[in-house]
Amino acid sequence: MNELWSGMVRRTDPYIPGEQVNGEGWIKLNTNENPYRPSPMVFEALQQALTSDLRKYPESDPEKLRVALAELHHVSADQVFIGNGSDEVLAFSFMAFFTPGKTIRFPAITYSFYPTYAALFNIAYERIPLQEDFALNAEAFYQSDGGVIFPNPNAPTGIALSLESLEKIAGENQGRPVIIDEAYIDFGGDTAIPLLERFDNLLITRTMSKSRSLAGLRIGYAIGSVTMIEALNRIKNSFNSYTIDQLALAAGVASVKDSDYFQTTVQAIIRTREQSRSVFESVGFKVLPSAANFLFVHHPDIPAEQLHKSLKDKQILVRHFSKPETEEWLRVTIGSDDEMGMFFQQLFDLVSAWTD
Ligand SMILES: Cc1ncc(COP(=O)(O)O)c(C=O)c1O
């Protein structure tokens, strides 16, 4: 604590991102990155964007990408907002829609950036316990005071809510913001986009970091009513005029155009996820039913922290969350088939050494 720190800094509890490692030989299954490279069309677009135009500022309004995303999702271009990763879109959404003095709700086990933003922007919150099977308790989100936010599928559990439940949550919060973070929706679950026609309190956030292999370029977006998108633009334009750089813009448009590559890689990850689930179960793990690109797993005999550490000693990173409600679980990102093969080889050795 420093006397020069503002109240805002004093009340922060910064998010701790998953470890990024340098050097050869690591298998990284800890930050839900995509194991496949970005589409070849992205590389072409990046090459073409490497011109002397880089001396200029990018467009303040990334219109080309907004239009491409609007076509993809069958909405109008003024229903799309683009930000520097969905983390930025989420931060802007906290500022744009949640009000100090009103209490918002999010799940007790969820993306740990939400409590961080809530602290930063002075928003009171209730953490809503999950059901015994780790699914979200939809009814507990009805009639909130200041609005709700949750991922669908949820992270780190991977469990998705039905469209019917999403509709009820939106309808039971009329006049209050309902933010659905669809970071993982391309890997499973129903998108809430069709509900936008009926609910103007709904905002859906998306990212190109996971299903489009572009975590390194930081592209996130939101889809909502024109009024909600205007609110996000008002925040963004009071903060930083150029949140999307020229290269990210070119790559984002190219990625949206290459739907074949997108489908092929997403389907490959879903296939590997389902195979991996069976393999985990065959060596005694409990595995939650995931609609995302990761599995949340628990072994009844081996402490998760120990597994996390032993795997790291073998240059394999998975994610362990040390909070009491998640400390017995590991979140394992779905890698390529080769990476998962090497991961399971090491895991089998650890499990048999522990249970012998
Ligand atoms: C639920 C959820 N939302 C949002 C994000 C942020 O994604 P990005 O800022 O890369 O778009 C993540 C990343 O792990 C996430 O798990």
The ligand as a MOL file (V3000), in Angstrom:
LIG
                    3D

  0  0  0     0  0            999 V3000
M  V30 BEGIN CTAB
M  V30 COUNTS 16 16 0 0 0
M  V30 BEGIN ATOM
M  V30 1 C -14.8990 -17.1560 -19.5680 0
M  V30 2 C -13.8700 -16.3250 -20.2570 0
M  V30 3 N -14.2190 -15.1250 -20.7100 0
M  V30 4 C -13.3290 -14.3280 -21.3250 0
M  V30 5 C -12.0190 -14.7330 -21.5090 0
M  V30 6 C -11.0550 -13.7560 -22.1160 0
M  V30 7 O -10.7230 -13.9970 -23.4070 0
M  V30 8 P -9.9230 -12.9500 -24.2810 0
M  V30 9 O -9.6380 -11.7240 -23.4490 0
M  V30 10 O -8.6930 -13.6420 -24.7110 0
M  V30 11 O -10.8340 -12.6180 -25.4190 0
M  V30 12 C -11.6040 -15.9840 -21.0610 0
M  V30 13 C -10.2060 -16.3970 -21.2380 0
M  V30 14 O -9.7050 -17.3270 -20.7070 0
M  V30 15 C -12.5610 -16.7940 -20.4040 0
M  V30 16 O -12.2030 -17.9860 -19.9150 0
M  V30 END ATOM
M  V30 BEGIN BOND
M  V30 1 1 1 2
M  V30 2 1 2 3
M  V30 3 2 2 15
M  V30 4 2 3 4
M  V30 5 1 4 5
M  V30 6 1 5 6
M  V30 7 2 5 12
M  V30 8 1 6 7
M  V30 9 1 7 8
M  V30 10 2 8 9
M  V30 11 1 8 10
M  V30 12 1 8 11
M  V30 13 1 12 13
M  V30 14 1 12 15
M  V30 15 2 13 14
M  V30 16 1 15 16
M  V30 END BOND
M  V30 END CTAB
M  END
